[in-house]
Amino acid sequence: MKAKEFDKKFDDGKDISKYLDVSKAKRPEQEHKRVNVDFPLWMIHLLDREAKRLGVPRQSIIKVWVAERLERAI
């Protein structure tokens, strides 16, 4: 299929997913890298309490809070 035809299908709101090979697709800047952070116990207890209150894992709270802080810093 030519790019022009592909673009027209997309612009017309047609389903183009069958024309895409997403087996090796990556989201830029979304790769994960594991880091280790040491927290004092009192912080862990408060994180766990908040995680339980929200019904999410501790790691989720840490990620969201760090992301919020970084967005404000930009």
DSSP file (Angstrom, degrees, kcal/mol; ACC not computed):
  #  RESIDUE AA STRUCTURE BP1 BP2  ACC     N-H-->O    O-->H-N    N-H-->O    O-->H-N    TCO  KAPPA ALPHA  PHI   PSI    X-CA   Y-CA   Z-CA
    1    1 A M              0   0    0      0, 0.0     2,-0.1     0, 0.0     0, 0.0   0.000 360.0 360.0 360.0 138.3    0.0    0.0    0.0
    2    2 A K     >  -     0   0    0      1,-0.1     4,-2.3     4,-0.0     3,-0.3  -0.468 360.0-116.4 -78.5 152.8    1.3    3.4   -0.8
    3    3 A A  H  > S+     0   0    0      1,-0.2     4,-3.1     2,-0.2     5,-0.2   0.852 114.4  57.4 -57.6 -37.4    1.7    6.0    1.9
    4    4 A K  H  > S+     0   0    0      2,-0.2     4,-2.1     1,-0.2    -1,-0.2   0.914 108.7  45.0 -62.3 -43.2   -0.9    8.3    0.4
    5    5 A E  H  > S+     0   0    0     -3,-0.3     4,-2.3     2,-0.2    -2,-0.2   0.903 113.6  50.6 -66.9 -41.4   -3.6    5.5    0.5
    6    6 A F  H  X S+     0   0    0     -4,-2.3     4,-2.3     1,-0.2    -2,-0.2   0.938 110.6  49.1 -60.4 -47.9   -2.5    4.6    4.1
    7    7 A D  H  X S+     0   0    0     -4,-3.1     4,-3.1     1,-0.2    -2,-0.2   0.886 109.4  52.6 -59.7 -40.2   -2.8    8.3    5.1
    8    8 A K  H  X S+     0   0    0     -4,-2.1     4,-2.1     2,-0.2     6,-0.2   0.920 108.7  49.5 -63.7 -43.7   -6.2    8.6    3.5
    9    9 A K  H  <>S+     0   0    0     -4,-2.3     5,-2.6     2,-0.2     4,-0.2   0.930 114.0  46.3 -59.9 -44.8   -7.5    5.5    5.4
   10   10 A F  H ><5S+     0   0    0     -4,-2.3     3,-1.7     1,-0.2    -2,-0.2   0.943 112.7  48.7 -62.6 -48.4   -6.2    7.0    8.7
   11   11 A D  H 3<5S+     0   0    0     -4,-3.1    -1,-0.2     1,-0.3    -2,-0.2   0.812 108.5  54.8 -62.7 -30.5   -7.6   10.5    8.0
   12   12 A D  T 3<5S-     0   0    0     -4,-2.1    -1,-0.3    -5,-0.2    -2,-0.2   0.451 118.7-112.0 -82.5  -0.1  -11.0    8.9    7.1
   13   13 A G  T < 5 +     0   0    0     -3,-1.7    -3,-0.2    -4,-0.2    -2,-0.1   0.670  64.6 152.5  80.2  16.2  -11.0    7.2   10.5
   14   14 A K      < -     0   0    0     -5,-2.6     2,-0.7    -6,-0.2    -1,-0.2  -0.389  56.8 -96.3 -76.6 158.0  -10.6    3.7    9.1
   15   15 A D        +     0   0    0      1,-0.2     3,-0.2    -2,-0.1    -1,-0.1  -0.661  45.4 170.6 -76.2 114.5   -9.0    0.9   11.1
   16   16 A I    >   +     0   0    0     -2,-0.7     3,-2.0     1,-0.1     4,-0.3   0.359  46.7 104.1-105.3   3.2   -5.3    0.8    9.9
   17   17 A S  G >  S+     0   0    0      1,-0.3     3,-1.5     2,-0.2    -1,-0.1   0.810  72.5  61.7 -59.7 -31.4   -4.1   -1.6   12.6
   18   18 A K  G 3  S+     0   0    0      1,-0.3    -1,-0.3    -3,-0.2    -2,-0.1   0.679 101.7  54.5 -69.9 -14.0   -3.9   -4.6   10.2
   19   19 A Y  G <  S+     0   0    0     -3,-2.0     2,-0.4   -13,-0.0    -1,-0.3   0.439  95.8  85.0 -94.9  -0.9   -1.4   -2.6    8.1
   20   20 A L    <   -     0   0    0     -3,-1.5     2,-0.8    -4,-0.3     3,-0.0  -0.820  63.3-150.5-107.5 140.8    1.0   -2.1   11.0
   21   21 A D        +     0   0    0     -2,-0.4     3,-0.4     1,-0.1    -3,-0.1  -0.897  25.5 165.3-104.6 100.6    3.7   -4.3   12.4
   22   22 A V    >   +     0   0    0     -2,-0.8     3,-1.2     1,-0.2    -1,-0.1   0.243  42.1 107.8-100.5  12.7    3.8   -3.4   16.1
   23   23 A S  T 3  S+     0   0    0      1,-0.3    -1,-0.2    -3,-0.0    -2,-0.0   0.797  94.3  26.3 -63.2 -27.5    5.9   -6.5   17.1
   24   24 A K  T 3  S+     0   0    0     -3,-0.4    -1,-0.3     2,-0.1    -2,-0.1   0.137  90.7 137.0-120.2  19.2    8.9   -4.3   17.7
   25   25 A A    <   -     0   0    0     -3,-1.2     2,-0.3     1,-0.0    -3,-0.1  -0.384  31.3-169.3 -68.9 144.1    7.3   -1.0   18.4
   26   26 A K        -     0   0    0     -2,-0.1    -2,-0.1     5,-0.0     5,-0.0  -0.971  22.5-129.5-132.7 148.5    8.7    1.1   21.3
   27   27 A R    >   -     0   0    0     -2,-0.3     3,-2.0     1,-0.0     4,-0.2  -0.886  37.4-116.1 -96.3 118.5    7.4    4.1   23.0
   28   28 A P  T 3  S+     0   0    0      0, 0.0    -1,-0.0     0, 0.0     0, 0.0  -0.224  95.0   6.0 -56.4 139.5   10.2    6.7   23.2
   29   29 A E  T 3  S+     0   0    0      1,-0.1    -3,-0.0     3,-0.0     0, 0.0   0.633 107.1  98.3  63.7  15.8   11.4    7.6   26.7
   30   30 A Q    <   +     0   0    0     -3,-2.0    -1,-0.1     2,-0.1     2,-0.0   0.353  45.6 120.0-113.7   3.9    9.1    4.9   28.1
   31   31 A E        -     0   0    0     -4,-0.2     2,-0.3     1,-0.1    -5,-0.0  -0.358  62.5-122.7 -64.8 151.7   11.7    2.1   28.5
   32   32 A H        -     0   0    0      2,-0.0     2,-0.4    -2,-0.0    -1,-0.1  -0.741  25.5-175.1-100.4 146.0   12.1    1.0   32.1
   33   33 A K        -     0   0    0     -2,-0.3     2,-0.3     2,-0.0    -2,-0.0  -0.983  25.1-127.5-137.6 126.9   15.3    1.0   34.1
   34   34 A R        -     0   0    0     -2,-0.4     2,-0.3     2,-0.0    -2,-0.0  -0.548  29.5-180.0 -77.0 133.8   15.4   -0.5   37.6
   35   35 A V        -     0   0    0     -2,-0.3     2,-0.5     2,-0.0    -2,-0.0  -0.968  20.4-137.0-130.2 149.7   16.8    1.7   40.4
   36   36 A N        -     0   0    0     -2,-0.3     2,-0.4     2,-0.0    -2,-0.0  -0.913  21.0-178.0-108.1 132.4   17.2    1.0   44.1
   37   37 A V        -     0   0    0     -2,-0.5     2,-0.5     2,-0.0    -2,-0.0  -0.997  18.1-142.6-130.2 131.8   16.2    3.6   46.6
   38   38 A D        -     0   0    0     -2,-0.4    -2,-0.0     0, 0.0     0, 0.0  -0.836  20.9-174.2 -95.7 128.2   16.6    3.2   50.4
   39   39 A F        -     0   0    0     -2,-0.5     2,-0.1     2,-0.0    -2,-0.0  -0.905  29.5-107.8-116.9 147.3   13.9    4.8   52.5
   40   40 A P    >>  -     0   0    0      0, 0.0     4,-1.8     0, 0.0     3,-0.8  -0.397  36.0-110.8 -67.2 154.2   13.7    5.1   56.2
   41   41 A L  H 3> S+     0   0    0      1,-0.3     4,-2.7     2,-0.2     5,-0.2   0.863 116.4  58.6 -56.9 -39.8   11.2    2.8   57.9
   42   42 A W  H 3> S+     0   0    0      1,-0.2     4,-1.8     2,-0.2    -1,-0.3   0.868 107.1  49.0 -60.2 -33.9    8.8    5.6   58.9
   43   43 A M  H <> S+     0   0    0     -3,-0.8     4,-2.8     2,-0.2    -1,-0.2   0.902 109.4  51.2 -70.6 -41.3    8.6    6.5   55.2
   44   44 A I  H  X S+     0   0    0     -4,-1.8     4,-2.9     2,-0.2     5,-0.2   0.918 109.4  51.2 -60.4 -43.9    7.9    3.0   54.2
   45   45 A H  H  X S+     0   0    0     -4,-2.7     4,-2.1     1,-0.2    -1,-0.2   0.915 112.4  45.4 -61.6 -43.0    5.1    2.7   56.8
   46   46 A L  H  X S+     0   0    0     -4,-1.8     4,-2.3    -5,-0.2    -1,-0.2   0.895 113.0  50.3 -68.4 -39.1    3.5    5.9   55.5
   47   47 A L  H  X S+     0   0    0     -4,-2.8     4,-2.7     1,-0.2    -2,-0.2   0.922 111.6  48.6 -61.7 -43.9    3.8    4.8   51.9
   48   48 A D  H  X S+     0   0    0     -4,-2.9     4,-2.5     2,-0.2    -2,-0.2   0.884 110.1  51.4 -64.6 -38.7    2.2    1.5   52.7
   49   49 A R  H  X S+     0   0    0     -4,-2.1     4,-2.2    -5,-0.2    -1,-0.2   0.931 113.3  44.3 -64.2 -44.5   -0.6    3.1   54.6
   50   50 A E  H  X S+     0   0    0     -4,-2.3     4,-2.1     2,-0.2    -2,-0.2   0.895 112.5  52.4 -67.3 -39.5   -1.4    5.4   51.7
   51   51 A A  H  X>S+     0   0    0     -4,-2.7     5,-2.2     1,-0.2     4,-1.4   0.918 110.8  47.4 -61.4 -43.8   -1.0    2.5   49.2
   52   52 A K  H  <5S+     0   0    0     -4,-2.5    -2,-0.2     2,-0.2    -1,-0.2   0.907 110.0  52.8 -64.2 -41.8   -3.5    0.5   51.2
   53   53 A R  H  <5S+     0   0    0     -4,-2.2    -1,-0.2     1,-0.2    -2,-0.2   0.893 116.9  38.5 -60.7 -39.9   -5.9    3.4   51.4
   54   54 A L  H  <5S-     0   0    0     -4,-2.1    -1,-0.2     2,-0.1    -2,-0.2   0.608 108.6-124.0 -86.8 -13.2   -5.8    3.9   47.6
   55   55 A G  T  <5S+     0   0    0     -4,-1.4    -3,-0.2     1,-0.3    -4,-0.1   0.859  71.6 114.1  72.8  35.5   -5.8    0.1   46.9
   56   56 A V  S   <S-     0   0    0     -5,-2.2    -1,-0.3    -6,-0.2    -2,-0.1  -0.890  72.1 -90.4-131.4 162.8   -2.6    0.3   44.8
   57   57 A P    >>  -     0   0    0      0, 0.0     4,-1.3     0, 0.0     3,-0.7  -0.359  36.1-114.7 -70.0 154.5    0.9   -1.1   45.3
   58   58 A R  H 3> S+     0   0    0      1,-0.2     4,-2.1     2,-0.2     3,-0.3   0.893 115.4  59.5 -53.0 -43.9    3.6    1.0   47.0
   59   59 A Q  H 3> S+     0   0    0      1,-0.2     4,-2.5     2,-0.2    -1,-0.2   0.852 100.1  56.3 -58.7 -36.1    5.6    1.3   43.8
   60   60 A S  H <> S+     0   0    0     -3,-0.7     4,-2.5     2,-0.2    -1,-0.2   0.913 106.9  48.5 -63.7 -42.3    2.6    3.0   42.1
   61   61 A I  H  X S+     0   0    0     -4,-1.3     4,-2.8    -3,-0.3     5,-0.3   0.930 111.4  49.8 -63.3 -45.0    2.4    5.7   44.6
   62   62 A I  H  X S+     0   0    0     -4,-2.1     4,-2.5     1,-0.2     5,-0.2   0.934 112.1  48.1 -60.3 -46.1    6.2    6.3   44.5
   63   63 A K  H  X S+     0   0    0     -4,-2.5     4,-2.5     2,-0.2    -2,-0.2   0.926 113.9  46.0 -61.2 -46.1    6.1    6.6   40.6
   64   64 A V  H  X S+     0   0    0     -4,-2.5     4,-2.6     2,-0.2    -2,-0.2   0.936 114.3  47.3 -64.3 -46.5    3.1    8.9   40.6
   65   65 A W  H  X S+     0   0    0     -4,-2.8     4,-2.1     2,-0.2    -1,-0.2   0.901 113.8  47.0 -64.7 -40.8    4.5   11.2   43.3
   66   66 A V  H  X S+     0   0    0     -4,-2.5     4,-2.5    -5,-0.3    -1,-0.2   0.925 112.6  50.3 -65.4 -43.3    7.9   11.4   41.7
   67   67 A A  H  X S+     0   0    0     -4,-2.5     4,-2.4    -5,-0.2    -2,-0.2   0.915 110.1  50.2 -61.1 -43.4    6.3   12.1   38.2
   68   68 A E  H  X S+     0   0    0     -4,-2.6     4,-1.8     1,-0.2    -1,-0.2   0.922 111.9  47.7 -60.4 -44.0    4.2   14.9   39.7
   69   69 A R  H  X S+     0   0    0     -4,-2.1     4,-1.4     1,-0.2    -2,-0.2   0.896 111.8  49.5 -65.7 -40.9    7.2   16.5   41.3
   70   70 A L  H  X S+     0   0    0     -4,-2.5     4,-1.0     1,-0.2    -1,-0.2   0.895 108.5  53.2 -66.1 -39.7    9.3   16.2   38.1
   71   71 A E  H  < S+     0   0    0     -4,-2.4     3,-0.4     1,-0.2    -1,-0.2   0.881 108.9  49.4 -62.6 -38.3    6.5   17.8   36.0
   72   72 A R  H  < S+     0   0    0     -4,-1.8    -1,-0.2     1,-0.2    -2,-0.2   0.813 107.8  55.4 -69.2 -29.0    6.3   20.7   38.4
   73   73 A A  H  <        0   0    0     -4,-1.4    -1,-0.2     1,-0.2    -2,-0.2   0.701 360.0 360.0 -77.4 -19.5   10.1   21.2   38.2
   74   74 A I     <        0   0    0     -4,-1.0    -1,-0.2    -3,-0.4    -2,-0.1   0.490 360.0 360.0 -75.0 360.0   10.1   21.5   34.4
